[in-house]
Amino acid sequence: MPITITDPGDERLRDFVGLTDVRMRRLLEPAGGLYLAESEKVIRRALATGHEPRAFLMGERWLSDLADVVEEAEAKAVPVYTGTAEVIEGITGYNLHRGALASMHRPQLPSLAEVLDGARRVLVIEDAVDHTNVGAVFRSAAALGTDAVLVTPRCADPLYRRAIRVSMGTVFQVPWTRIETWPGGIEDLRAAGFTVAALALAPGAIGLDELSADPPDRLALVLGTEGDGLARRTLGRVDLTVTIPMTGVVDSLNVAAAGAVAAWELRVR
């Protein structure tokens, strides 16, 4: 330890191969029970949460910066692979300028009841397909006091490498799970005592400031997908629709920005 790699085709590195092929990774990682953590900060946050590593791949200079991680990996017989920048790029498909990757065992997601236990403010991400947006929503949730995040069945994977990186590892911090059915899950939220609100431009919507002036004790706010916003079937089931008052010619914000504004305004004071 560590193990120096000279052949990008080494079979021991299959967890790290072709990281720029998004379609392949979307299928490979959940099916293989793994996810990838990239950069020292994200790796340390994953380990601090108790997630278990399968293997590490890092540039040679990072062996000293992550010396304690390497030492612990050696004690647990977790392989640490290293090589030149050219060899690593041949494996991953890009320049690993953040220095280190960890292949992690994907944890079992908690039940909806476990995630909602004690929560008062919840964000629901409906069918967002951009991993950057998903990661940004998690980062805002962690920073602005949201208790939990739920993702719908067709939403992008919060444990995809880019989503984790954009979240700065807060996806390990904020309780979350995937709702099994949607929009049927709205009934589960309501049964748990939540008022379910949709953030959308729609007739009859109330202003965010109006809702925050007298908010319900337990509130789940649903954020829509990047292009079309929330589905009509969702809007037909929620308890109320809320919109962010805006000026000028702007009528909407990026889903992650809108989620951050709403999380701040609706935080439990």
C-alpha positions in Angstrom: 0.0 0.0 0.0 -0.5 2.2 -1.8 -0.7 0.2 -5.1 0.9 1.9 -8.1 -1.0 1.5 -11.3 0.7 1.7 -14.7 -2.1 0.2 -16.9 -5.4 2.1 -17.2 -7.0 -1.2 -18.2 -6.3 -2.8 -14.9 -9.4 -4.8 -13.9 -9.1 -3.8 -10.3 -10.0 -0.2 -11.2 -13.4 -1.0 -12.8 -15.2 1.2 -10.2 -13.4 4.2 -11.6 -13.6 3.6 -15.3 -15.3 6.0 -17.8 -16.5 8.6 -15.3 -17.4 11.0 -18.1 -19.9 8.5 -19.5 -23.0 9.8 -17.6 -25.4 7.2 -19.0 -23.2 4.3 -18.2 -22.5 5.6 -14.6 -26.2 6.1 -13.9 -26.7 2.4 -14.6 -23.5 1.1 -13.2 -23.3 2.8 -9.8 -26.7 2.0 -8.2 -26.7 -1.5 -9.7 -23.2 -2.1 -8.3 -24.1 -0.7 -4.9 -21.5 2.1 -5.1 -21.1 5.8 -5.5 -18.0 8.0 -6.0 -16.8 10.7 -3.7 -14.4 13.2 -5.3 -12.0 15.6 -3.6 -10.5 15.5 -0.1 -13.3 17.5 1.5 -16.1 15.3 0.1 -14.2 12.1 0.9 -13.6 13.2 4.5 -17.3 14.1 4.9 -18.4 10.7 3.6 -16.1 8.9 5.9 -17.1 11.1 8.9 -20.7 10.1 8.2 -19.8 6.5 8.6 -19.9 5.5 4.9 -17.6 2.6 4.1 -15.0 2.8 1.3 -14.4 0.1 -1.4 -11.3 1.6 -2.9 -9.4 4.8 -3.4 -7.7 6.3 -6.4 -5.5 9.3 -5.9 -2.7 11.3 -7.5 0.7 10.7 -6.0 1.0 14.1 -4.2 -2.4 13.4 -2.4 -1.0 10.4 -0.6 0.6 12.8 1.9 -2.4 15.1 2.1 -4.6 12.1 2.8 -2.0 10.2 4.8 -4.4 9.5 7.7 -7.1 8.2 5.3 -4.5 6.0 3.5 -3.3 4.6 6.9 -6.9 3.8 8.0 -7.6 2.2 4.6 -4.5 0.0 5.0 -5.7 -1.1 8.4 -9.0 -2.1 7.0 -7.5 -3.8 3.9 -9.2 -1.2 1.5 -7.0 -0.8 -1.6 -5.5 2.6 -2.3 -4.4 3.0 -6.0 -2.2 5.7 -7.3 -0.5 6.6 -10.5 0.7 9.4 -12.7 -1.8 12.0 -13.9 -1.7 10.5 -17.4 -2.5 7.0 -16.2 -5.4 8.3 -14.0 -6.8 10.2 -16.8 -6.7 7.1 -18.9 -8.8 5.3 -16.3 -11.4 8.0 -15.5 -11.5 9.9 -18.8 -10.7 13.3 -17.4 -8.0 15.2 -15.5 -8.5 14.4 -11.8 -7.5 17.9 -10.7 -9.2 17.5 -7.3 -6.7 14.8 -6.7 -8.6 11.9 -5.2 -11.6 9.6 -5.7 -13.2 7.1 -3.4 -15.4 4.3 -4.4 -17.9 4.0 -1.6 -20.5 1.4 -0.6 -23.9 2.9 -1.3 -25.9 3.0 1.9 -29.4 1.7 2.2 -31.8 4.6 2.1 -34.0 5.1 5.1 -37.7 4.8 5.0 -39.9 7.8 4.5 -41.1 7.6 8.1 -37.5 7.7 9.4 -36.7 10.7 7.3 -39.8 12.6 8.4 -39.5 11.8 12.0 -39.1 15.1 13.8 -38.9 17.1 10.6 -40.7 20.4 10.2 -39.4 21.7 6.9 -38.9 19.4 3.9 -38.0 20.0 0.3 -39.3 17.6 -2.4 -37.4 17.6 -5.7 -39.7 16.5 -8.5 -38.1 14.9 -11.5 -35.1 17.3 -11.7 -32.6 15.7 -14.1 -29.6 18.0 -13.7 -27.2 16.7 -11.1 -25.8 20.2 -10.5 -29.3 21.4 -9.5 -29.9 18.5 -7.2 -26.6 19.0 -5.5 -27.2 22.7 -5.1 -30.6 22.1 -3.5 -29.0 19.8 -1.0 -26.4 22.5 -0.2 -29.0 25.1 0.3 -31.1 22.7 2.5 -28.1 22.1 4.7 -27.2 25.8 5.0 -30.7 27.2 5.5 -32.2 24.8 8.1 -34.2 22.4 6.0 -34.7 19.2 8.0 -35.0 16.7 5.1 -35.0 16.3 1.3 -37.2 13.9 -0.7 -36.6 13.0 -4.3 -39.2 11.5 -6.7 -38.7 8.3 -8.6 -37.4 10.0 -11.8 -35.2 12.6 -10.1 -31.5 12.5 -10.7 -29.4 10.5 -8.2 -28.2 12.7 -5.3 -25.3 10.3 -4.9 -24.0 10.8 -8.4 -20.5 12.2 -8.4 -21.3 15.7 -9.7 -24.3 16.1 -7.4 -22.2 15.1 -4.4 -19.5 17.6 -5.4 -21.8 20.5 -6.0 -23.5 19.8 -2.6 -20.0 19.9 -1.0 -20.8 16.6 0.7 -23.9 17.9 2.4 -25.9 15.1 0.7 -24.3 13.0 3.5 -25.5 15.5 6.1 -29.2 16.1 5.2 -31.6 13.2 5.8 -33.1 12.2 2.5 -34.8 9.3 0.7 -36.5 8.5 -2.6 -40.3 8.5 -2.5 -41.5 5.2 -4.0 -44.6 6.6 -5.8 -45.3 10.2 -7.0 -47.5 12.1 -6.8 -49.2 9.5 -4.6 -46.5 10.2 -2.0 -48.3 13.5 -1.3 -50.9 11.5 0.6 -48.1 10.0 2.7 -46.8 13.4 3.6 -50.3 14.7 4.5 -50.8 11.6 6.6 -47.6 12.4 8.5 -49.0 15.8 9.4 -47.5 17.9 6.6 -49.1 20.7 4.6 -47.9 20.2 1.1 -47.1 23.3 -1.0 -46.0 23.6 -4.6 -43.6 26.3 -5.7 -45.0 27.2 -9.1 -46.4 29.9 -11.3 -50.1 29.0 -11.3 -53.5 30.7 -11.0 -54.5 31.2 -7.3 -50.9 31.0 -6.0 -50.1 32.9 -2.9 -47.0 34.9 -2.3 -44.1 33.3 -0.5 -44.1 36.2 1.9 -47.7 35.6 2.7 -47.1 31.9 3.5 -44.0 32.8 5.7 -46.1 35.2 7.7 -48.2 32.4 9.0 -46.6 29.1 8.1 -47.9 25.7 9.1 -46.0 23.8 11.7 -44.9 21.1 9.3 -44.4 22.0 5.7 -43.3 20.1 2.6 -42.4 22.3 -0.4 -42.3 20.7 -3.8 -39.8 22.0 -6.4 -40.3 21.3 -10.1 -38.1 20.0 -12.9 -35.9 22.4 -14.8 -37.9 22.8 -18.0 -41.6 22.3 -17.5 -41.9 22.9 -13.8 -44.3 20.8 -11.7 -46.5 18.3 -13.3 -50.2 19.1 -13.5 -51.1 16.0 -11.6 -48.9 17.3 -8.7 -50.5 20.7 -8.7 -53.9 19.1 -8.6 -53.1 17.3 -5.3 -51.1 19.7 -3.2 -52.7 21.8 -0.4 -51.6 25.1 -1.8 -49.5 26.7 -4.5 -46.9 29.4 -3.6 -44.9 31.7 -5.8 -41.9 34.0 -5.2 -42.9 37.7 -5.9 -40.5 39.1 -8.5 -39.8 42.4 -10.2 -38.8 43.5 -13.7 -39.3 41.0 -16.6 -38.2 38.0 -14.6 -41.0 35.5 -13.8 -39.0 32.5 -12.4 -35.7 31.4 -11.0 -33.5 28.3 -11.5 -35.0 25.5 -9.4 -32.0 25.5 -7.0 -32.1 29.3 -6.6 -35.8 29.2 -6.0 -35.4 26.4 -3.5 -32.8 28.4 -1.6 -35.0 31.5 -1.4 -37.9 29.5 -0.2 -35.9 27.5 2.3 -34.6 30.8 3.8 -38.0 32.5 3.9 -39.8 29.4 5.4 -37.1 28.4 7.9 -38.3 27.7 11.4 -37.6 30.8 13.5 
